[in-house]
Amino acid sequence: MDGPLRLVLILMFVNLGLSVVLTVLMLILHRSLVNYELAHSALPVGATPEQVAILRNSLEAATWGRLVGVLVVSALYIWRASALRRGSRGAYRRMILICVVGLIGIVYLLTGAHTRCGCGSSRCCRASC
């Protein structure tokens, strides 16, 4: 195995290890994470308990969705790493596709896609937040 491929595989498994740590932490701190997101949500001041419960349920579902996403990506990494080791040409193309999609996701998150008040700014413009 040549040097650049070895580096790619090492970085893939480092990323996989970090994903496992993130998954374990999210499982351990699940309730705290949902409570934090609920406390920093854009609920109106006089929200009813039903509205709070609906938001809490959606936040819990989103947390579990993130966990499943991390597990799926981890499985893909293991599958692609074994194909890269075998020298599969298709594995290189798929790895480039995975990198491009990942980069687009990171740019999407960094450009403020998840603002709290929906104003389009990366900083919340409401005093209640």
N, C-alpha and C positions, 0 to 999 in steps of 0.2 A: 504494500500500500504506500502510495507516494505521500509526501509531506502535506500538500494542501488538502488532500482528502482526509488525512488523519486529523488535521486541524478542524475541518468541518464536522467530522464525527465527534471529536472532543467537545466542540461547542454545542452540538446537538444534545449530547448527554448532560452537559452542564445545565442547559436550558431545561431538559427533562427533570433533572434533580431539583432545580428551583421551582418547577411546576408542581412537583410532588410536595415540596415544603409549603408552597402556597395553598395547595389543596388541603393539607393537614391543618394548617392554621385556620383556613376558612371553616373547616368542620368543627374545630375546637371553639372558635370565636363566632359561630354562626349567629347566635342570639344578639351578641354585642354589635355585630356588624349591621344587622337589621335594625336594631334600636338606634344606632348612629345615623343610618340613612333616613330613618323615620323622623328623627329629631331635626335633620337638616333638609327636610322636604319642603315643598311649597304648599303645604296645607294652609287653608285659611285659618285665621285665629279662632273662629267659632266653629270649628269642624266637629261634626257629630261623632259619637263613638263608632257608628257604622262606617263612616268615611275613613276613620283611622284604621278600622279593622280591614277594610278593603285594600287600603294602601299597604298595610303590614303584610297581607297575604300576597299582594303582587311583588313586594320587595323580597319576601321569602322565596317565591317562585323564581324571581330573577337570580337570587343567590344560588339556588340549586341548579339553575340553567348554566351559570358561570362554572360551577363545579363540574357539571357534565361536559361542558366545552373543554375544560382543561384536561379531563380524562381522555376525551376523544383525540385531542391534539397530541397528547402523550402517546397514545396507541399508534397514531400516524407516524410519530417520530421514530418509534421503535421499528415499525414496518419499513419506513424509508431508509433507516440506517442499515438495516440488513441488506436491502437492495443495493445501496451504495457500496457496501463492502463486497458484494458479488460483482460489482462493476457494471450494473445495468445502466444503459444509456438513458432509458426512460426515467430512471430514478433521478438523474441529474435534471431533466426537464421538469419533473414534478417538484423537485426541491426548489428550483427557481420560482415556480408558480407559488409554492407555499411561502417563500420569502417575500414575493411581491405582494401577496394578499396580506401577510402579516404587517408589512410596511405600510400599506394603505390603512389598515386598522389602527396602527399606532398614530399615523398622521391624523386620522379622523378623531381619535381621542384627544390628541394634543391641541387640536384647533378649536376645542370648546364645544364638542358635540353634545355634551351632557351638562348644559347650564341649568341652574335651579329654577330660574323664573321664566325661561323661554324668550328672553329679550334678544338673544343672539350674541350677547356679550359674554366674555369668559368670567366676568365678575358679576355677582348678583346685584341687580339694580333696585331691589326692594329693601326697605328698611326693616321689614318684618323677618327677613331671612337672617 
